[in-house]
Amino acid sequence: MSKPQRIDGPAQPVFFREEAYSAAEELAPGEREALMERARELLRSTDTVLVAHYYTAADLQQLADETGGYVSDSLDMARFGKEHPAKTLVVAGVRFMGETAKILSPEKRVLMPDLEATCSLDVGCPADEFARWCDQHPDRTVVVYANTSAAVKARADWVVTSSIAVDVVRHLAERGEKILWAPDKHLGEYIQRETGADMVLWDGSCIVHEEFKARELAELRKQHPDAVVLVHPESPMGVIEQADVVGSTSRLLEAVATMDADKFIVATDQGIFYKMQQANPGKLLLPAPTAGRGATCSSCAHCPWMALNGLRSLVHVLETGANEIFVDPQIAERARVSLGRMLDFAAQRKQQVLGLGDA
C-alpha cells in the first residue's frame, strides 16, 4: 500500500466562520430565501421528509431541521427515513446514502438532489472488481465500510460503521477469522493497529481525508497548544497519531459538546462545522490543514460531490420526482443480511451504532 504523500511548507490556519461555508451553487439576491420557502412548501404538501448528511451545505441542514427532517451520518439517515411516516425520502448526500436508505425502506420512494453525487470510496471499489478480489481470498471474512455501494455491501459478510468497526474486527479476530477489508485503507490500517487482526486491505481512500497533512498539523498544534485535535479515522496514520479523539462524525460532534476545551482542530469535512458551531457557539473551530498552500487555501476539506447538493436541485426533485434511487431487490436483500449482522452484534452488546457514531 502506498504511503500518504506530504507537501513541504507549513499551512496557515483558517478560522471557521459560518458565512464562509456555503454550497457550490451561487444564488442571486433573494433567490436563496425564495428557494428555501418553496422547498418548505413542497416538503409539507408532498408527504416528503428531507434527510441530510453533516457534510452538505448549511442551507440543506437548516432546511432539514426546520421541516421535521434530520441531519446525521449515513446509516442513521437511513434509520430515520425508515422510521418516519413520510412516503417519500429526499436524501441529501452521496449516492451510497440514497442506496442505503432504499435498502432499509424498499417500500418508499427515495430521491436525491443530484445522482452524480458519489464518493471516492464507492467509485474506487467497483462491485465486479471487488467480487473478483473476494474470490481470490476465500479463506477470509469480508468486512466492508458502510461507505460503499449496495452491490459491495451485498457481497460482504459484514457491513460496519466507523464507530463499531474496531469491535467487530476484534471479535472476528478472537474467533480466529482473517479479514478482507474494503474500501478505505487508512481506516483499515487504524483498525489493524487497534486490533492486531490479520487483515488484507483494499487500496482505497477518501479524497477529503486523504489530504490532511501530518507535518502541517504538527505546525498548527504548535501555534495552538491548547487546542484539542479531533480526527476522523479515514485520515492518514500520521494525522491519526496526533489526535486527542479519533472517531466518526457523530463522535467528533459529541467531543466538541462534552470536552472541557474551548478550541478544537478538526480533521474532517468542513461541512460538519455548521452543526458544531450551532451547538457550541462559544467554541473556536480550526480546520486541520490539507494540501492547499499559500494565501488562497490552507484547508480545503470539503467533498466536491457533497457540494453538488443544492437548493435549486432540491426544489427540482421535489417538483418533478426526478432522481429516484432504485436498488435491485435481490441485492438489497443480501445487503440487509450483512447490515443485520452489525446491528445484531451491537444489540447483543447494547452498543449504539445508529444515531451516535455512524460512518
RODO-2510 file (C-alpha; in nm, 4 decimals, decimal comma):
residues 359
     n   res          X          Y          Z
     1     m     0,0000     0,0000     0,0000
     2     s     0,1242     0,3472    -0,0820
     3     k     0,2221     0,5841     0,1957
     4     p     0,0404     0,9180     0,2312
     5     q     0,2073     1,1923     0,0314
     6     r     0,3097     1,5108     0,2114
     7     i     0,3789     1,8626     0,0950
     8     d     0,6591     2,0925     0,2046
     9     g     0,5955     2,4128     0,3959
    10     p     0,3568     2,4848     0,6828
    11     a    -0,0023     2,5716     0,6125
    12     q    -0,1667     2,8725     0,7706
    13     p    -0,4739     2,8148     0,9909
    14     v    -0,8149     2,9180     0,8667
    15     f    -1,0718     3,0062     1,1301
    16     f    -1,4197     2,8833     1,0557
    17     r    -1,6953     3,1372     1,0126
    18     e    -2,0497     3,0276     0,9334
    19     e    -2,0833     3,2700     0,6415
    20     a    -1,7719     3,1235     0,4773
    21     y    -1,9309     2,7812     0,4271
    22     s    -2,1905     2,7530     0,1514
    23     a    -2,2982     2,5205    -0,1260
    24     a    -2,1166     2,5228    -0,4569
    25     e    -2,4100     2,6936    -0,6282
    26     e    -2,4211     3,0725    -0,6459
    27     l    -2,7638     3,2219    -0,5823
    28     a    -2,8872     3,5626    -0,6909
    29     p    -3,0031     3,8126    -0,4261
    30     g    -3,3320     3,6963    -0,2824
    31     e    -3,3127     3,3596    -0,4602
    32     r    -3,1965     3,1710    -0,1520
    33     e    -3,4973     3,2679     0,0583
    34     a    -3,7354     3,2031    -0,2302
    35     l    -3,5920     2,8562    -0,2811
    36     m    -3,5944     2,7827     0,0928
    37     e    -3,9615     2,8806     0,1160
    38     r    -4,0542     2,6825    -0,1967
    39     a    -3,8762     2,3744    -0,0562
    40     r    -4,0568     2,4093     0,2779
    41     e    -4,3905     2,4292     0,0971
    42     l    -4,3187     2,1253    -0,1216
    43     l    -4,1957     1,9123     0,1684
    44     r    -4,5191     1,9849     0,3555
    45     s    -4,7515     1,9292     0,0605
    46     t    -4,5972     1,6110    -0,0851
    47     d    -4,5599     1,3948     0,2278
    48     t    -4,1817     1,4107     0,1917
    49     v    -3,9055     1,4299     0,4516
    50     l    -3,5535     1,5629     0,3945
    51     v    -3,2561     1,3845     0,5489
    52     a    -2,9164     1,5492     0,5080
    53     h    -2,5612     1,4475     0,5845
    54     y    -2,3376     1,6560     0,8104
    55     y    -2,1148     1,7338     0,5109
    56     t    -2,3849     1,9003     0,2991
    57     a    -2,4381     2,2747     0,2705
    58     a    -2,5631     2,4651     0,5733
    59     d    -2,8855     2,5617     0,3893
    60     l    -2,9850     2,1973     0,3469
    61     q    -2,9035     2,1115     0,7074
    62     q    -3,1075     2,4107     0,8251
    63     l    -3,3979     2,3154     0,5992
    64     a    -3,3985     1,9570     0,7284
    65     d    -3,4061     2,0815     1,0873
    66     e    -3,6835     2,3323     1,0202
    67     t    -3,9153     2,0897     0,8405
    68     g    -3,9044     1,7897     1,0714
    69     g    -3,6298     1,6152     0,8798
    70     y    -3,2941     1,5024     1,0080
    71     v    -2,9223     1,5750     0,9860
    72     s    -2,6858     1,2915     1,0720
    73     d    -2,4493     1,0218     0,9476
    74     s    -2,5261     0,7926     0,6562
    75     l    -2,6759     0,4883     0,8287
    76     d    -2,8598     0,6991     1,0840
    77     m    -3,0139     0,8991     0,7986
    78     a    -3,1456     0,5719     0,6575
    79     r    -3,2711     0,4627     1,0000
    80     f    -3,4619     0,7903     1,0440
    81     g    -3,6127     0,7593     0,6977
    82     k    -3,7285     0,4059     0,7717
    83     e    -3,8984     0,5100     1,0952
    84     h    -4,0519     0,8323     0,9604
    85     p    -4,4100     0,8022     0,8287
    86     a    -4,3416     1,0010     0,5103
    87     k    -4,3801     0,8016     0,1906
    88     t    -4,1010     0,9858     0,0114
    89     l    -3,7460     1,0470     0,1357
    90     v    -3,5095     1,3031    -0,0115
    91     v    -3,1528     1,2101     0,0771
    92     a    -2,9071     1,4997     0,0561
    93     g    -2,5655     1,3384     0,0481
    94     v    -2,3880     1,0989    -0,1870
    95     r    -2,5273     0,8086    -0,3814
    96     f    -2,4468     0,5220    -0,1436
    97     m    -2,6506     0,7053     0,1230
    98     g    -2,9547     0,7055    -0,1043
    99     e    -2,8998     0,3363    -0,1758
   100     t    -2,8727     0,2566     0,1948
   101     a    -3,1996     0,4414     0,2581
   102     k    -3,3664     0,2374    -0,0168
   103     i    -3,2234    -0,0881     0,1233
   104     l    -3,3787    -0,0171     0,4632
   105     s    -3,7020     0,1305     0,3183
   106     p    -3,7746    -0,0629    -0,0032
   107     e    -4,1416     0,0373     0,0070
   108     k    -4,0641     0,4102     0,0000
   109     r    -3,9705     0,6419    -0,2835
   110     v    -3,6150     0,7692    -0,2345
   111     l    -3,4972     1,0779    -0,4247
   112     m    -3,1648     1,2610    -0,4316
   113     p    -3,0896     1,6199    -0,5374
   114     d    -2,8126     1,5003    -0,7716
   115     l    -2,7462     1,1410    -0,8789
   116     e    -2,3943     1,2395    -0,9857
   117     a    -2,3044     1,2997    -0,6206
   118     t    -2,0913     0,9996    -0,5384
   119     c    -1,7978     0,9084    -0,3124
   120     s    -1,4347     0,8303    -0,3913
   121     l    -1,4545     0,5232    -0,1677
   122     d    -1,7546     0,3970    -0,3628
   123     v    -1,6148     0,4839    -0,7074
   124     g    -1,2795     0,3315    -0,6144
   125     c    -1,4374    -0,0022    -0,5243
   126     p    -1,6324    -0,1258    -0,8305
   127     a    -1,8601    -0,4170    -0,7475
   128     d    -1,7294    -0,6541    -1,0168
   129     e    -1,3644    -0,5923    -0,9352
   130     f    -1,4393    -0,6197    -0,5646
   131     a    -1,6174    -0,9535    -0,6163
   132     r    -1,3167    -1,0934    -0,8061
   133     w    -1,0871    -0,9772    -0,5254
   134     c    -1,3066    -1,1536    -0,2695
   135     d    -1,2963    -1,4714    -0,4780
   136     q    -0,9158    -1,4608    -0,4607
   137     h    -0,9330    -1,4741    -0,0782
   138     p    -1,1962    -1,7395     0,0005
   139     d    -1,0471    -1,8061     0,3453
   140     r    -1,1130    -1,4521     0,4688
   141     t    -1,4209    -1,2911     0,6227
   142     v    -1,5249    -0,9928     0,4101
   143     v    -1,5859    -0,6766     0,6113
   144     v    -1,6749    -0,3530     0,4328
   145     y    -1,7223     0,0031     0,5448
   146     a    -2,0725     0,1477     0,5119
   147     n    -1,9408     0,3975     0,2529
   148     t    -1,9902     0,1507    -0,0321
   149     s    -2,2460     0,0639    -0,2973
   150     a    -2,5368    -0,1708    -0,2394
   151     a    -2,3671    -0,4345    -0,4568
   152     v    -2,0476    -0,4245    -0,2491
   153     k    -2,2491    -0,4477     0,0724
   154     a    -2,4324    -0,7464    -0,0739
   155     r    -2,1049    -0,9299    -0,1424
   156     a    -1,9726    -0,8702     0,2102
   157     d    -2,0161    -1,0847     0,5185
   158     w    -2,0316    -0,7767     0,7405
   159     v    -2,1009    -0,4064     0,6901
   160     v    -1,9626    -0,1807     0,9636
   161     t    -1,9643     0,1850     1,0569
   162     s    -1,6516     0,3568     1,1853
   163     s    -1,7863     0,3542     1,5404
   164     i    -1,8179    -0,0234     1,5632
   165     a    -1,5576    -0,1431     1,3130
   166     v    -1,2826    -0,1958     1,5720
   167     d    -1,5097    -0,4009     1,7987
   168     v    -1,6418    -0,6178     1,5147
   169     v    -1,2958    -0,6913     1,3728
   170     r    -1,1549    -0,7637     1,7194
   171     h    -1,4442    -1,0059     1,7796
   172     l    -1,3820    -1,1825     1,4488
   173     a    -1,0066    -1,1991     1,5112
   174     e    -1,0637    -1,3537     1,8531
   175     r    -1,2629    -1,6254     1,6762
   176     g    -0,9600    -1,6920     1,4568
   177     e    -1,1018    -1,5304     1,1442
   178     k    -0,8816    -1,3487     0,8939
   179     i    -1,0224    -1,0287     0,7477
   180     l    -1,0610    -0,8937     0,3965
   181     w    -1,1263    -0,5205     0,4406
   182     a    -1,2567    -0,2592     0,1971
   183     p    -1,2510     0,0069     0,0824
   184     d    -1,0705     0,2686     0,2979
   185     k    -0,7057     0,1722     0,3568
   186     h    -0,6489     0,4390     0,6234
   187     l    -0,9440     0,3234     0,8323
   188     g    -0,8274    -0,0351     0,7708
   189     e    -0,4764     0,0457     0,8948
   190     y    -0,6240     0,2101     1,2046
   191     i    -0,8401    -0,0960     1,2768
   192     q    -0,5442    -0,3261     1,2169
   193     r    -0,3312    -0,1265     1,4598
   194     e    -0,6023    -0,1282     1,7263
   195     t    -0,6914    -0,4978     1,6991
   196     g    -0,3815    -0,6772     1,5713
   197     a    -0,6056    -0,8661     1,3292
   198     d    -0,4743    -1,0428     1,0188
   199     m    -0,6132    -0,8084     0,7521
   200     v    -0,5746    -0,7688     0,3777
   201     l    -0,6756    -0,4167     0,2760
   202     w    -0,8313    -0,2770    -0,0391
   203     d    -0,6290     0,0210    -0,1642
   204     g    -0,8920     0,2953    -0,1418
   205     s    -0,9180     0,6303     0,0311
   206     c    -1,1462     0,9284     0,0824
   207     i    -1,0300     1,2231    -0,1291
   208     v    -1,1127     1,4644     0,1549
   209     h    -0,9482     1,2872     0,4497
   210     e    -0,6555     1,1709     0,2341
   211     e    -0,5479     1,5345     0,2015
   212     f    -0,4893     1,6078     0,5705
   213     k    -0,1165     1,6583     0,6247
   214     a     0,0724     1,5372     0,9316
   215     r     0,3572     1,7876     0,9158
   216     e     0,1272     2,0867     0,8729
   217     l    -0,0979     1,9607     1,1515
   218     a     0,2027     1,9459     1,3836
   219     e     0,2826     2,3081     1,2962
   220     l    -0,0755     2,4133     1,3646
   221     r    -0,0682     2,2343     1,7008
   222     k     0,2439     2,4324     1,7951
   223     q     0,0583     2,7546     1,7188
   224     h    -0,2408     2,6407     1,9253
   225     p    -0,1054     2,4140     2,2018
   226     d    -0,4319     2,4384     2,3977
   227     a    -0,6434     2,3035     2,1112
   228     v    -0,7946     1,9539     2,1199
   229     v    -0,7283     1,7615     1,7976
   230     l    -1,0258     1,5711     1,6524
   231     v    -0,9593     1,3291     1,3653
   232     h    -1,1817     1,1088     1,1526
   233     p    -1,0273     0,7601     1,1139
   234     e    -1,0335     0,7826     0,7326
   235     s    -0,7320     1,0143     0,7703
   236     p    -0,3687     0,9049     0,7146
   237     m    -0,1951     0,7412     1,0115
   238     g     0,0413     1,0358     1,0602
   239     v    -0,2622     1,2534     1,1281
   240     i    -0,4430     0,9959     1,3435
   241     e    -0,1363     0,9603     1,5655
   242     q    -0,1644     1,3278     1,6639
   243     a    -0,5310     1,3072     1,7624
   244     d    -0,6773     1,3530     2,1076
   245     v    -1,0007     1,1971     1,9794
   246     v    -1,0356     0,9602     1,6828
   247     g    -1,3907     0,8881     1,5794
   248     s    -1,6822     0,9146     1,3402
   249     t    -1,8586     1,2408     1,2632
   250     s    -2,1032     1,1866     1,5484
   251     r    -1,8199     1,1090     1,7892
   252     l    -1,6408     1,4302     1,6899
   253     l    -1,9600     1,6320     1,7396
   254     e    -2,0001     1,4753     2,0814
   255     a    -1,6397     1,5605     2,1714
   256     v    -1,6860     1,9310     2,0947
   257     a    -2,0021     1,9383     2,3057
   258     t    -1,8713     1,7480     2,6076
   259     m    -1,4989     1,8137     2,6387
   260     d    -1,3701     2,0850     2,8705
   261     a    -1,1970     2,2835     2,5972
   262     d    -1,2734     2,5990     2,4010
   263     k    -1,0568     2,5361     2,0935
   264     f    -1,0553     2,2407     1,8550
   265     i    -0,8563     2,1443     1,5464
   266     v    -1,0892     1,9345     1,3320
   267     a    -0,9712     1,6896     1,0651
   268     t    -1,2830     1,6045     0,8682
   269     d    -1,5062     1,7668     0,6057
   270     q    -1,5789     2,1293     0,6942
   271     g    -1,9499     2,0729     0,6399
   272     i    -1,9626     1,9361     0,9941
   273     f    -1,8677     2,2779     1,1300
   274     y    -2,2230     2,4027     1,0791
   275     k    -2,3597     2,1652     1,3420
   276     m    -2,0550     2,2003     1,5654
   277     q    -2,0844     2,5787     1,5715
   278     q    -2,4617     2,5712     1,6057
   279     a    -2,4438     2,3537     1,9175
   280     n    -2,1330     2,5193     2,0618
   281     p    -2,1355     2,8882     1,9623
   282     g    -1,8701     2,9864     2,2159
   283     k    -1,6070     2,7420     2,0923
   284     l    -1,3413     2,8050     1,8286
   285     l    -1,3005     2,5549     1,5449
   286     l    -0,9871     2,5381     1,3322
   287     p    -0,9864     2,3229     1,0167
   288     a    -0,6913     2,0870     1,0027
   289     p    -0,4563     2,1752     0,7148
   290     t    -0,4853     1,9945     0,3833
   291     a    -0,2954     2,0113     0,0550
   292     g    -0,3656     2,3750    -0,0117
   293     r    -0,0699     2,6098     0,0033
   294     g    -0,0259     2,9835     0,0044
   295     a    -0,2774     3,2563     0,0729
   296     t    -0,5751     3,1039    -0,1002
   297     c    -0,6208     2,7636     0,0586
   298     s    -0,4627     2,6064     0,3624
   299     s    -0,7627     2,3889     0,4398
   300     c    -0,9946     2,2876     0,1563
   301     a    -1,1559     1,9886     0,3233
   302     h    -1,4923     1,9761     0,1543
   303     c    -1,6193     1,6897    -0,0586
   304     p    -1,6895     1,8133    -0,4137
   305     w    -1,9689     1,5600    -0,4544
   306     m    -2,1422     1,6688    -0,1347
   307     a    -2,1302     2,0221    -0,2767
   308     l    -2,3482     1,9086    -0,5691
   309     n    -2,6432     1,9053    -0,3304
   310     g    -2,8009     2,2495    -0,3571
   311     l    -3,1303     2,4309    -0,3125
   312     r    -3,2056     2,4500    -0,6856
   313     s    -3,1613     2,0770    -0,7346
   314     l    -3,3597     2,0021    -0,4196
   315     v    -3,6562     2,2085    -0,5391
   316     h    -3,6302     2,0448    -0,8821
   317     v    -3,6651     1,6903    -0,7462
   318     l    -3,9460     1,7952    -0,5130
   319     e    -4,1360     1,9460    -0,8068
   320     t    -4,0705     1,6673    -1,0582
   321     g    -3,9932     1,3473    -0,8653
   322     a    -3,6686     1,3176    -1,0619
   323     n    -3,3526     1,1380    -0,9488
   324     e    -3,5212     0,8392    -0,7877
   325     i    -3,2973     0,5700    -0,6401
   326     f    -3,3568     0,2075    -0,7341
   327     v    -3,1801    -0,0978    -0,5908
   328     d    -3,2210    -0,4487    -0,7281
   329     p    -3,4377    -0,6338    -0,4718
   330     q    -3,2041    -0,9360    -0,4596
   331     i    -2,9009    -0,7135    -0,3986
   332     a    -3,0920    -0,5201    -0,1355
   333     e    -3,1890    -0,8401     0,0444
   334     r    -2,8295    -0,9646     0,0576
   335     a    -2,7105    -0,6219     0,1748
   336     r    -2,9663    -0,6281     0,4569
   337     v    -2,8111    -0,9559     0,5779
   338     s    -2,4618    -0,8059     0,6113
   339     l    -2,6013    -0,4896     0,7698
   340     g    -2,8103    -0,7037     1,0026
   341     r    -2,5034    -0,8825     1,1378
   342     m    -2,3642    -0,5494     1,2544
   343     l    -2,6936    -0,4440     1,4105
   344     d    -2,7330    -0,7792     1,5884
   345     f    -2,3743    -0,7565     1,7143
   346     a    -2,4417    -0,4086     1,8507
   347     a    -2,7689    -0,5143     2,0118
   348     q    -2,6017    -0,8050     2,1907
   349     r    -2,3508    -0,5631     2,3391
   350     k    -2,6054    -0,2862     2,3870
   351     q    -2,3867    -0,0681     2,1657
   352     q    -2,5487     0,2076     1,9672
   353     v    -2,4490     0,2340     1,6028
   354     l    -2,7492     0,4221     1,4707
   355     g    -2,7545     0,7801     1,5851
   356     l    -2,4192     0,8052     1,7588
   357     g    -2,1070     0,7190     1,5713
   358     d    -2,2040     0,6212     1,2228
   359     a    -1,9815     0,6335     0,9147
***
